[in-house]
Amino acid sequence: MTDLTEMGKKAREASRALASAGPKKDAALLAAADGLEREAPALLAANREDLEAARAAGMSEALLDRLALSEARIRGMAEGLRNVAAQTDPVGEVISGITRPNGLRIEKIRVPLGVIGIIYEARPNVTADAAAICIKAGSAVILRGGKEALRTNLATERVLREAVENAGLPADCVQLVPDTSHESAEAMMSLTGYLDVLIPRGGKKLIRSVAEHARVPVIETGWGNCHIYVDESADVAMAAEIVFNAKTSRPSVCNAAESLLVHSAVAEKTLPAIKKRLDEKHVELRGCERTRAILGDCVVPASEEDYGTEYLDYIMSVKVVDSLEEAMAHIAQYSSGHSEAIVTQSYESARRFTEGVDSAAVYVNASTRFTDGGEFGLGAEIGISTQKLHARGPMGVRELTTTKFIVTGSGQVR
């Protein structure tokens, strides 16, 4: 098994140089962006091997899409790095400052976390995104991806390490754990003294495992059981388009909608319109008896488990509700706290929904697919936090820093 302790030591040493690297961080990210585009043929070749192995193992089409790279996706990865480089450096930012009556000047400033560990699953773009955000935030990173994307991740790591080193920084600012065994994940969760924080990024099972077993501090990124509620005043065409986009534009990601709630007053005209759009992508609906009475036996009877499931596939649970309050109660019971949306023409319903739904992102008349660092103007993101401490929602560069106090005196004693 890979010696995680040795990797931790190297990361800790590298983090000291990175903490005060200033413009070198941006130079490294820009060089990495160029490197990804230059090495696209090698990345695509590695990714083809990963895809072949995943298909042979029976991976679903939705998850294969999550794993797959293309020239366009590699360009997107490179552009993400350039966007992070273009952001204002948060390190050293003075958040607040006061002068006490005794003359002490107290400033609160933003500083790097130090060494960040990230455990993630099959999306290879996370390797570049996560490394970029950590570097910009002044922290070294140890990445541990899933076995499905190992070849792609290793090819990406080579590009990143070369770029970092060419910018005059230690290559060990970025390290990928080549061992994808369960034992390596457990070792990473126990890397006290080296990891300052551990971030799991993936499905419910992974996040829960890390949260329950890690001995280092954890920021939980959210699995996404996201809901769309169609209110009695909703525009039917708008509702159908929002649901179609939120469910089918990329069903394998955490901000895809998994559950649909429709007010009974509009269910008979709204559900057929929504189903007509979803049929274009052959979405399987699992609904309550009232849904089945409207749409027929093509709807699979929904179980209790269905309402709490993150499908990551062309499947959606459906329920007819009698009020906004019933919709919010359903969301409170089954939601993962990621993203929820209401489609309504009523200001009062929108206000009650946004005030009453306790998730990281709450939408009015828009798709849940916008819960993303880039769409929120944060650039690349490390994930969507569903916690309330230390960060919530898309975690960009600023969210991967902490603070310290600088106190300047002129001989004061207490």
C-alpha positions in Angstrom: 0.0 0.0 0.0 1.1 3.6 -0.7 2.8 5.2 2.3 0.3 8.0 3.1 2.4 9.2 6.0 5.3 10.0 3.6 2.9 11.7 1.3 1.6 13.8 4.2 5.2 14.8 5.2 5.9 16.0 1.6 2.6 17.8 1.4 3.2 19.6 4.7 6.7 20.7 3.6 5.3 21.9 0.2 2.5 23.8 1.9 5.0 26.1 3.7 6.3 27.2 0.3 2.9 27.6 -1.2 1.5 29.7 1.7 3.5 32.7 0.6 3.8 31.9 -3.1 1.8 34.9 -4.4 1.9 35.2 -8.2 3.7 31.8 -8.6 0.3 30.2 -7.9 -1.3 31.8 -10.9 1.7 31.0 -13.1 1.4 27.4 -12.1 -2.4 27.3 -12.9 -1.9 29.0 -16.2 0.9 26.6 -17.1 -1.3 23.6 -16.0 -4.2 24.9 -18.2 -1.9 25.0 -21.2 -0.5 21.6 -20.3 -4.0 20.0 -20.2 -4.7 21.2 -23.7 -1.3 20.2 -25.0 -1.5 16.8 -23.5 -5.2 16.2 -24.5 -4.3 13.2 -26.7 -2.6 11.4 -23.8 -5.4 12.3 -21.4 -8.0 11.0 -23.9 -6.0 7.8 -24.5 -5.9 7.1 -20.7 -9.5 7.9 -20.4 -10.4 5.4 -23.1 -8.7 2.7 -21.1 -10.7 3.7 -18.0 -14.0 3.7 -20.0 -13.3 0.3 -21.5 -12.6 -1.2 -18.1 -15.7 0.5 -16.6 -18.0 -0.8 -19.4 -16.6 -4.3 -18.9 -17.4 -4.0 -15.2 -21.0 -3.0 -16.0 -21.0 0.7 -15.2 -24.3 2.4 -16.2 -24.5 4.8 -19.1 -25.1 7.8 -16.8 -22.0 7.1 -14.8 -20.0 6.4 -17.9 -20.9 9.9 -19.0 -19.6 11.2 -15.7 -16.3 9.3 -16.3 -15.8 10.3 -19.9 -13.5 13.0 -21.2 -13.7 14.7 -24.5 -11.7 17.5 -26.2 -14.5 19.9 -25.2 -14.4 18.7 -21.5 -10.6 19.0 -21.4 -10.9 22.6 -22.8 -13.5 23.2 -20.0 -11.0 21.9 -17.4 -8.3 24.2 -18.7 -10.7 27.1 -18.8 -11.6 26.3 -15.2 -8.0 26.6 -14.2 -7.6 29.9 -16.0 -10.7 31.2 -14.3 -9.3 30.3 -10.9 -6.0 32.0 -11.7 -7.9 35.2 -12.7 -9.6 35.4 -9.3 -8.4 37.7 -6.6 -6.0 35.9 -4.2 -7.8 35.5 -0.9 -4.6 34.8 1.1 -3.6 37.9 3.1 -7.0 39.6 2.7 -7.8 41.8 5.7 -11.3 40.8 6.8 -11.5 43.3 9.7 -9.4 45.6 11.8 -9.8 47.5 15.0 -7.6 49.6 17.3 -8.3 48.9 21.0 -8.3 51.6 23.7 -4.8 50.4 24.8 -3.4 51.0 21.3 -3.3 47.4 20.1 -4.1 47.1 16.4 -5.9 43.8 15.8 -6.5 42.5 12.3 -8.2 39.4 11.1 -6.7 38.1 7.9 -7.4 35.2 5.6 -4.8 32.4 5.5 -4.4 28.9 3.9 -5.8 25.8 5.6 -2.5 24.1 5.0 -2.9 20.6 3.6 -6.2 19.5 2.2 -7.1 15.9 1.4 -9.9 15.0 -1.1 -11.5 11.6 -1.6 -13.6 11.5 -4.7 -15.2 9.1 -7.2 -15.4 8.7 -11.0 -15.3 12.3 -12.3 -11.7 12.9 -13.6 -12.2 16.7 -14.0 -12.3 16.9 -10.2 -8.5 16.1 -10.2 -7.8 19.4 -12.0 -10.5 21.5 -10.4 -9.6 20.4 -6.8 -5.9 20.9 -7.3 -6.4 24.4 -8.8 -8.6 25.6 -6.0 -6.3 24.3 -3.3 -3.2 25.9 -5.0 -5.0 29.2 -5.4 -6.0 29.0 -1.7 -2.4 28.4 -0.7 -2.8 24.8 0.4 -1.1 21.6 -0.7 -3.5 18.8 -1.7 -3.5 15.0 -1.5 -6.0 13.6 -4.0 -7.5 10.1 -3.8 -9.8 9.3 -6.7 -11.7 6.2 -7.5 -10.3 3.1 -9.4 -12.6 3.8 -12.4 -10.7 7.0 -13.3 -7.2 6.0 -12.1 -5.4 6.1 -15.5 -7.0 9.5 -16.4 -6.2 10.9 -12.9 -2.5 9.8 -13.1 -2.2 11.5 -16.5 -3.7 14.7 -15.2 -1.5 14.6 -12.1 1.6 14.5 -14.3 0.5 17.7 -16.1 -0.3 19.4 -12.8 3.0 18.5 -11.0 5.1 19.6 -14.0 3.3 22.9 -14.2 3.7 23.6 -10.5 7.4 22.7 -10.6 8.0 24.9 -13.6 6.4 27.8 -11.7 9.1 27.5 -9.0 7.0 25.6 -6.5 7.4 22.1 -5.0 5.8 19.5 -7.2 4.5 17.9 -4.0 1.9 20.7 -3.7 -0.2 18.2 -5.7 -0.1 14.5 -5.0 -2.4 11.7 -6.2 -2.7 8.5 -4.2 -2.1 5.8 -6.8 -3.6 3.1 -4.5 -7.4 3.0 -4.8 -7.9 0.2 -2.2 -10.2 0.6 0.7 -7.1 0.5 3.0 -5.7 3.6 1.4 -8.9 5.5 2.0 -8.8 4.4 5.7 -5.2 5.5 6.0 -6.0 8.9 4.5 -8.9 9.3 7.0 -6.4 8.7 9.8 -3.7 11.1 8.6 -3.7 13.3 11.7 -0.8 15.7 12.0 -0.6 16.0 8.2 -4.1 16.7 6.8 -5.8 19.8 8.1 -9.1 18.9 6.5 -10.6 16.1 4.5 -13.3 16.6 1.9 -15.2 13.7 0.4 -16.8 14.4 -3.0 -19.1 11.8 -4.4 -22.2 9.8 -3.5 -24.1 9.3 -0.3 -22.2 6.1 0.6 -18.8 7.7 0.3 -19.6 10.8 2.1 -21.2 8.9 5.0 -18.3 6.6 5.3 -15.8 9.4 5.5 -17.9 11.4 8.0 -18.3 8.4 10.2 -14.7 7.1 10.1 -12.3 10.0 9.6 -10.1 11.1 12.5 -9.2 14.4 10.8 -11.7 17.3 10.4 -14.2 16.8 7.5 -16.2 19.1 5.3 -19.1 17.1 3.9 -19.9 17.8 0.3 -23.5 16.9 -0.5 -25.1 14.1 -2.3 -28.0 15.5 -4.0 -31.6 14.5 -3.5 -32.9 17.7 -5.1 -36.6 18.6 -5.5 -38.7 20.7 -7.8 -42.1 21.8 -6.5 -44.6 23.0 -9.1 -47.0 25.4 -7.3 -50.7 25.8 -8.1 -49.9 29.2 -9.8 -47.0 27.8 -12.0 -46.7 28.4 -15.7 -47.0 24.9 -17.1 -44.6 25.4 -20.0 -42.0 26.9 -17.7 -42.4 24.0 -15.2 -42.0 21.4 -17.9 -38.8 23.0 -19.3 -37.3 23.5 -15.8 -38.0 19.9 -14.8 -36.7 18.6 -18.1 -33.4 20.5 -17.8 -32.9 19.7 -14.1 -33.5 16.0 -14.6 -32.0 15.2 -18.0 -29.3 17.7 -18.9 -26.8 15.7 -16.9 -28.5 13.2 -14.6 -25.3 11.8 -13.1 -24.4 15.0 -11.1 -25.4 16.1 -7.7 -27.4 19.1 -8.7 -29.7 17.1 -11.0 -33.3 17.0 -9.8 -34.4 13.6 -8.4 -37.9 14.3 -7.1 -40.9 16.2 -8.5 -43.8 17.5 -6.3 -46.9 18.9 -8.0 -49.8 20.8 -6.4 -53.0 18.8 -6.8 -54.8 21.9 -8.2 -52.7 21.8 -11.4 -51.5 18.1 -11.5 -54.0 17.0 -14.2 -52.7 19.6 -16.7 -49.1 19.8 -15.5 -48.0 16.2 -15.1 -48.8 15.2 -18.7 -46.9 18.2 -20.0 -43.9 17.3 -17.9 -44.0 13.6 -18.8 -44.1 14.5 -22.5 -40.8 16.3 -22.2 -39.2 13.6 -20.0 -40.3 10.9 -22.4 -37.8 12.5 -24.9 -35.1 11.1 -22.7 -37.0 7.9 -21.6 -37.1 9.0 -18.0 -38.7 6.4 -15.7 -41.2 7.9 -13.3 -41.9 6.4 -9.9 -45.0 8.0 -8.4 -47.7 8.0 -5.8 -51.2 6.6 -6.5 -52.5 10.1 -7.5 -49.7 10.4 -10.0 -50.5 7.0 -11.4 -54.2 7.9 -11.6 -53.3 10.8 -13.9 -50.5 9.3 -16.0 -51.4 5.6 -15.9 -49.6 2.4 -15.4 -46.5 3.6 -17.1 -45.6 5.2 -13.8 -43.9 2.7 -11.4 -45.5 2.7 -7.9 -43.1 4.7 -5.6 -41.8 3.2 -2.4 -40.7 5.1 0.7 -37.1 4.5 -0.4 -37.7 6.0 -3.8 -38.4 9.4 -2.3 -35.1 9.4 -0.5 -32.9 8.2 -3.4 -30.3 10.0 -5.4 -30.7 8.1 -8.6 -28.0 9.7 -10.7 -29.9 8.2 -13.7 -32.9 8.8 -15.9 -35.3 8.0 -13.0 -37.5 10.5 -11.0 -39.8 10.2 -8.1 -43.1 12.0 -8.3 -45.8 13.0 -5.7 -48.9 15.0 -5.9 -49.4 17.3 -2.8 -52.3 19.4 -1.6 -50.4 22.5 -0.4 -47.1 24.3 -0.3 -46.8 23.3 3.4 -47.1 19.6 2.4 -44.4 20.1 -0.3 -42.0 21.7 2.2 -42.7 19.0 4.8 -41.8 16.3 2.2 -38.6 18.2 1.3 -37.7 18.5 4.9 -38.1 14.7 5.4 -36.3 13.4 2.3 -34.0 16.2 1.0 -30.2 15.9 1.4 -30.1 19.7 1.9 -28.5 20.4 -1.5 -30.8 22.3 -3.9 -34.6 22.7 -4.1 -36.7 24.7 -6.5 -40.2 26.1 -6.7 -42.0 27.0 -9.9 -44.6 29.6 -9.2 -46.1 32.9 -10.3 -47.0 33.8 -6.7 -44.6 36.1 -4.8 -46.1 34.9 -1.5 -45.5 31.2 -2.3 -41.9 32.0 -3.4 -41.2 33.9 -0.2 -42.6 31.1 2.0 -40.7 28.5 0.1 -37.3 30.3 0.2 -37.8 31.1 3.9 -39.0 27.7 4.9 -36.8 25.3 2.9 -33.5 24.7 4.7 -31.1 23.7 1.9 -27.8 25.1 0.6 -29.4 26.6 -2.5 -33.1 27.4 -3.0 -34.4 28.5 -6.4 -37.5 30.3 -7.7 -38.4 29.6 -11.3 -34.9 28.2 -12.3 -33.3 24.8 -12.6 -31.3 23.2 -9.8 -28.5 22.6 -12.3 -27.2 26.1 -11.6 -25.8 25.0 -8.2 -22.2 25.1 -9.3 -19.2 27.3 -8.5 -18.8 28.5 -12.1 -22.5 29.4 -12.4 -22.3 31.2 -9.1 -19.3 33.2 -10.2 -16.9 31.4 -7.9 -14.9 29.7 -10.7 -14.1 26.1 -10.2 -15.4 24.5 -7.0 -14.3 21.8 -4.6 -17.9 20.6 -4.1 -21.2 21.6 -2.7 -21.2 21.7 1.1 -24.5 20.8 2.7 -23.1 21.5 6.2 -23.6 24.7 8.1 -20.0 24.8 9.3 -17.3 25.7 7.9 -18.9 26.5 4.5 -22.2 26.0 2.8 -23.1 25.7 -0.8 -20.5 25.8 -3.6 -17.0 25.9 -2.1 -14.6 28.0 -4.1 -11.2 29.5 -3.3 -12.4 31.7 -0.4 -14.2 28.8 1.3 -10.9 26.9 1.4 -9.2 29.4 3.6 -9.3 30.0 7.3 -8.4 33.1 9.4 -5.9 34.2 12.0 -5.4 37.4 14.0 -2.4 39.7 13.7 -2.0 41.8 16.8 0.5 44.8 16.6 1.5 46.7 19.7 4.0 49.2 20.9 5.1 47.5 24.2 1.7 46.9 25.8 1.5 44.3 28.6 -1.4 43.0 30.5 
